Amino acid sequence: MTENPVTIHTKVCIIGAGPAGISASIALSGLATDHLIVDASTFPRHKPCGDIMPSQVIRELNALDPEIFARLNRENRINPIWHTLTYPPNGKPIHIDYLPFNGQEGVAGCFSVSRHEFDQILIERMLESPHVRFEQGCRITGIEQKPEAILLKTEDNRTIAAEVLIVATGSNNSVLKFLGIGQPKTDCAIGIRGHFRGLGVKPSVTELFLDSELMPGGFYITPLPGGLYNVNLVLSLEKVKKENLNLREVFEDFVQKHPILKTRFEKAERIGNFEGSMLFLGIHKKPISGHRYMVAGDSAGLIEIMSGNGIPQAILSGKMAARQAAEALSTGDFSFSQFALYEEGLFSRIGKNYTAGRFFYPALHKKWISRSILGFLNYLARRPKTNDLLRDLLYEKQPGKLLRKPSFYYKLLLG
Ligand SMILES: Cc1cc2nc3c(=O)[nH]c(=O)nc-3n(C[C@H](O)[C@H](O)[C@H](O)COP(=O)(O)OP(=O)(O)OC[C@H]3O[C@@H](n4cnc5c(N)ncnc54)[C@H](O)[C@@H]3O)c2cc1C
């Protein structure tokens, strides 16, 4: 990277130092490619999130750099999660038990960690490379696409000239709009997160509460290390706008009306303020690459609708974008088709994960459909075999195959 008083030149610029941007940086360092990563925040920073890291996060982290998960484990920054309880409206929980990670005894297949800690550990690891330059507190406020480079304007009036740009700005639409690929509102959800003490939920259990008032959406409780609880309410943006809802009021109202939550929250203490954020859901496929740029993580609309998870895809897409950037630099080919390879490769890896959500999400906005689904879950919660069958489905290598077997439905519904 070279510099004059107003312009910084770099081979690759990454905007955003969340899991997607940091993974791109770590992968670029692994390929000995000098780069610049900028973020509007100063770190460590809080990021509204459910803080649940499913087994795919462990897999993606280990594929990126095994030292990261080893460090999280060694420094006791994570809390193992062994069970999820889903409460349909009748208040009878459906239990799903997690098997040990890769069959290793005592190693949980899911964990929780606050994003304050998680992103900081990632940043510390990223900064161990001589190939990275990190600018925090640096907001990008404009983009100009030139044939020979991409020019980025910073809030303090500097210019960054990048041969390749990786956009990893999470659910902030502004940079995407400069590139003409803003996220449509119909593909968004919105969430608020509060930290609490004294909820009395077991540390190894996460809880999800469903109700027709919240559909499409849910109320989540995640235990964190040190006796803290992350509590999230996530709702469809379309619903919030249509019904003119205030998320904080919906949160407090739901707790007051729900018999289980009311007791839980009676003695609980909130730590700090509620924080809110959008979620860009993977519903409609949109372009995530173009002349000299690629988009990774949430900005690419990669959050899975059914689980609400986005971190595994953020790590994977950041890594894949970095590889494509290094390829463009080594061949000198910055054409549109070069970066389209990233998009094709990514969707061939994870595109199938979005099929069910694409179908269900619009349907869940119809009250009779969401009520029927909740009624069905009420029924399942009372069935003796539900818990084991759902666990088997979760761990089935080819779930489609199991779902095509009539015997599965017989055991679930009648057996
Ligand atoms: C309420 C809620 C609950 C969730 N729960 C879970 C969960 O339990 N598990 C899970 O896997 N996922 C969850 N997600 C999704 C998860 O948070 C995201 O998938 C993940 O943060 C994506 O990482 P990212 O790097 O793409 O973006 P982010 O982590 O959002 O990082 C983007 C970065 O870009 C920076 N930035 C933005 N604009 C600019 C700009 N103009 N200039 C410079 N910097 C900029 C921001 O400061 C930020 O640091 C949840 C999301 C929400 C909102």
The ligand as an SDF file (V2000), in Angstrom:
LIG
                    3D

 53 58  0  0  0  0  0  0  0  0999 V2000
  -31.0630   -9.8150   16.3300 C   0  0  0  0  0  0  0  0  0  0  0  0
  -30.1290  -10.7060   15.5430 C   0  0  0  0  0  0  0  0  0  0  0  0
  -29.8760  -12.0050   15.9800 C   0  0  0  0  0  0  0  0  0  0  0  0
  -28.9830  -12.8390   15.2630 C   0  0  0  0  0  0  0  0  0  0  0  0
  -28.6610  -14.0620   15.7680 N   0  0  0  0  0  0  0  0  0  0  0  0
  -27.7380  -14.8520   15.1340 C   0  0  0  0  0  0  0  0  0  0  0  0
  -27.2870  -16.0710   15.7110 C   0  0  0  0  0  0  0  0  0  0  0  0
  -27.6680  -16.4220   16.8320 O   0  0  0  0  0  0  0  0  0  0  0  0
  -26.3910  -16.8430   15.0100 N   0  0  0  0  0  0  0  0  0  0  0  0
  -25.9220  -16.4600   13.7830 C   0  0  0  0  0  0  0  0  0  0  0  0
  -25.1330  -17.2130   13.1540 O   0  0  0  0  0  0  0  0  0  0  0  0
  -26.3040  -15.2710   13.2310 N   0  0  0  0  0  0  0  0  0  0  0  0
  -27.1730  -14.4530   13.8830 C   0  0  0  0  0  0  0  0  0  0  0  0
  -27.5150  -13.2330   13.3560 N   0  0  0  0  0  0  0  0  0  0  0  0
  -26.8910  -12.8190   12.1000 C   0  0  0  0  0  0  0  0  0  0  0  0
  -25.4260  -12.3620   12.3580 C   0  0  0  0  0  0  0  0  0  0  0  0
  -25.4110  -11.3300   13.3090 O   0  0  0  0  0  0  0  0  0  0  0  0
  -24.8220  -11.8880   11.0380 C   0  0  0  0  0  0  0  0  0  0  0  0
  -25.0010  -12.9150   10.0780 O   0  0  0  0  0  0  0  0  0  0  0  0
  -23.3290  -11.5760   11.1280 C   0  0  0  0  0  0  0  0  0  0  0  0
  -23.0920  -10.5000   11.9830 O   0  0  0  0  0  0  0  0  0  0  0  0
  -22.8320  -11.2390    9.7110 C   0  0  0  0  0  0  0  0  0  0  0  0
  -21.5210  -10.7770    9.7410 O   0  0  0  0  0  0  0  0  0  0  0  0
  -21.0140   -9.6840    8.6960 P   0  0  0  0  0  0  0  0  0  0  0  0
  -19.5310   -9.6500    8.8200 O   0  0  0  0  0  0  0  0  0  0  0  0
  -21.6150   -9.9350    7.3620 O   0  0  0  0  0  0  0  0  0  0  0  0
  -21.6490   -8.2980    9.1870 O   0  0  0  0  0  0  0  0  0  0  0  0
  -21.5120   -7.5190   10.5780 P   0  0  0  0  0  0  0  0  0  0  0  0
  -21.1240   -8.4220   11.6560 O   0  0  0  0  0  0  0  0  0  0  0  0
  -22.7700   -6.7360   10.7250 O   0  0  0  0  0  0  0  0  0  0  0  0
  -20.2960   -6.5140   10.3230 O   0  0  0  0  0  0  0  0  0  0  0  0
  -20.4210   -5.4390    9.4210 C   0  0  0  0  0  0  0  0  0  0  0  0
  -19.4160   -4.3570    9.7830 C   0  0  0  0  0  0  0  0  0  0  0  0
  -19.4310   -3.3680    8.7490 O   0  0  0  0  0  0  0  0  0  0  0  0
  -19.2450   -2.0910    9.3340 C   0  0  0  0  0  0  0  0  0  0  0  0
  -19.7960   -1.0780    8.4000 N   0  0  0  0  0  0  0  0  0  0  0  0
  -21.0840   -0.9600    7.9940 C   0  0  0  0  0  0  0  0  0  0  0  0
  -21.2010    0.0950    7.1330 N   0  0  0  0  0  0  0  0  0  0  0  0
  -19.9600    0.6320    7.0050 C   0  0  0  0  0  0  0  0  0  0  0  0
  -19.4200    1.7260    6.2330 C   0  0  0  0  0  0  0  0  0  0  0  0
  -20.2040    2.4920    5.4560 N   0  0  0  0  0  0  0  0  0  0  0  0
  -18.1020    2.0050    6.3310 N   0  0  0  0  0  0  0  0  0  0  0  0
  -17.3030    1.2280    7.1340 C   0  0  0  0  0  0  0  0  0  0  0  0
  -17.7540    0.1990    7.8770 N   0  0  0  0  0  0  0  0  0  0  0  0
  -19.0600   -0.1170    7.8020 C   0  0  0  0  0  0  0  0  0  0  0  0
  -20.0140   -2.1730   10.6480 C   0  0  0  0  0  0  0  0  0  0  0  0
  -19.5230   -1.2270   11.5840 O   0  0  0  0  0  0  0  0  0  0  0  0
  -19.7630   -3.6340   11.0880 C   0  0  0  0  0  0  0  0  0  0  0  0
  -18.6950   -3.7400   11.9930 O   0  0  0  0  0  0  0  0  0  0  0  0
  -28.3900  -12.3660   14.0620 C   0  0  0  0  0  0  0  0  0  0  0  0
  -28.6470  -11.0610   13.6120 C   0  0  0  0  0  0  0  0  0  0  0  0
  -29.4920  -10.2320   14.3560 C   0  0  0  0  0  0  0  0  0  0  0  0
  -29.7100   -8.8080   13.8970 C   0  0  0  0  0  0  0  0  0  0  0  0
  1  2  1  0
  2  3  1  0
  2 52  2  0
  3  4  2  0
  4  5  1  0
  4 50  1  0
  5  6  2  0
  6  7  1  0
  6 13  1  0
  7  8  2  0
  7  9  1  0
  9 10  1  0
 10 11  2  0
 10 12  1  0
 12 13  2  0
 13 14  1  0
 14 15  1  0
 14 50  1  0
 15 16  1  0
 16 17  1  0
 16 18  1  0
 18 19  1  0
 18 20  1  0
 20 21  1  0
 20 22  1  0
 22 23  1  0
 23 24  1  0
 24 25  2  0
 24 26  1  0
 24 27  1  0
 27 28  1  0
 28 29  2  0
 28 30  1  0
 28 31  1  0
 31 32  1  0
 32 33  1  0
 33 34  1  0
 33 48  1  0
 34 35  1  0
 35 36  1  0
 35 46  1  0
 36 37  1  0
 36 45  1  0
 37 38  2  0
 38 39  1  0
 39 40  1  0
 39 45  2  0
 40 41  1  0
 40 42  2  0
 42 43  1  0
 43 44  2  0
 44 45  1  0
 46 47  1  0
 46 48  1  0
 48 49  1  0
 50 51  2  0
 51 52  1  0
 52 53  1  0
M  END
$$$$
